[in-house]
């Protein structure tokens, strides 16, 4: 089981996003180093972003302390349980 953290973009100023990006990266980096964060990235249309975590607790903790969230740059966020499947 995996957990998907979904961010919906708010009305964020691109300059503010770039200003906070180093702190945003520093927030999620420890989760990746511990193997709790498997993938992360924005959608190509910049409407939001998606991250895949190994636990709900890690996903929620990461979002709660993310500078993008705490500064109000994320319109909304949610964690969803994902039943991954592989297709051959």
HURASUL-V706149 format. One record per residue. N is the residue number from 0. RES is the residue in one letter. PSI is psi in whole degrees, -180 to 180 (none if undefined). OMEGA is omega in whole degrees, 0 to 359 (* if undefined). BURIAL is I if it has 24 or more other C-alpha atoms within 12 Angstrom, else O. Layout:
n->[N	N]
res->[RES	RES]
psi->[PSI	PSI]
omega->[OMEGA	OMEGA]
burial->[BURIAL	BURIAL]
This chain:
n->[0	1	2	3	4	5	6	7	8	9	10	11	12	13	14	15	16	17	18	19	20	21	22	23	24	25	26	27	28	29	30	31	32	33	34	35	36	37	38	39	40	41	42	43	44	45	46	47	48	49	50	51	52	53	54	55	56	57	58	59	60	61	62	63	64	65	66	67	68	69	70	71	72	73	74	75	76	77	78	79	80	81	82	83	84	85	86	87]
res->[X	X	X	X	X	X	X	X	X	X	X	X	X	X	X	X	X	X	X	X	X	X	X	X	X	X	X	X	X	X	X	X	X	X	X	X	X	X	X	X	X	X	X	X	X	X	X	X	X	X	X	X	X	X	X	X	X	X	X	X	X	X	X	X	X	X	X	X	X	X	X	X	X	X	X	X	X	X	X	X	X	X	X	X	X	X	X	X]
psi->[139	168	126	126	121	127	133	128	144	-158	67	134	125	-35	-39	-40	-46	-36	-41	-7	-45	-41	-37	-47	-42	-29	-44	-17	-44	-32	-40	-43	-35	-4	11	-26	119	-36	151	144	160	160	150	-26	4	23	-10	-165	164	139	147	124	161	-18	150	-40	-43	-43	-46	-41	-41	-46	-42	-27	3	126	-31	-39	-51	-26	-1	17	-16	125	-44	161	155	151	130	139	135	124	90	151	147	140	130	none]
omega->[177	181	183	173	182	174	170	182	173	177	185	174	181	179	178	176	180	178	183	184	179	178	176	179	179	179	184	184	179	178	177	180	179	181	180	178	185	181	178	175	179	171	184	179	178	179	182	181	182	176	179	182	178	178	175	182	179	180	181	180	179	180	184	182	182	178	175	179	185	177	177	180	177	181	177	177	180	174	179	175	185	177	184	177	177	178	180	*]
burial->[O	I	I	I	I	I	I	I	I	O	O	O	O	O	O	O	I	O	O	O	O	O	O	I	I	O	I	I	O	O	I	O	O	O	O	I	I	I	I	I	O	O	O	O	O	O	O	I	I	I	I	I	I	I	I	I	O	I	I	I	O	I	I	I	O	I	I	I	I	O	O	I	I	I	O	O	I	I	I	I	O	O	O	O	O	O	O	O]
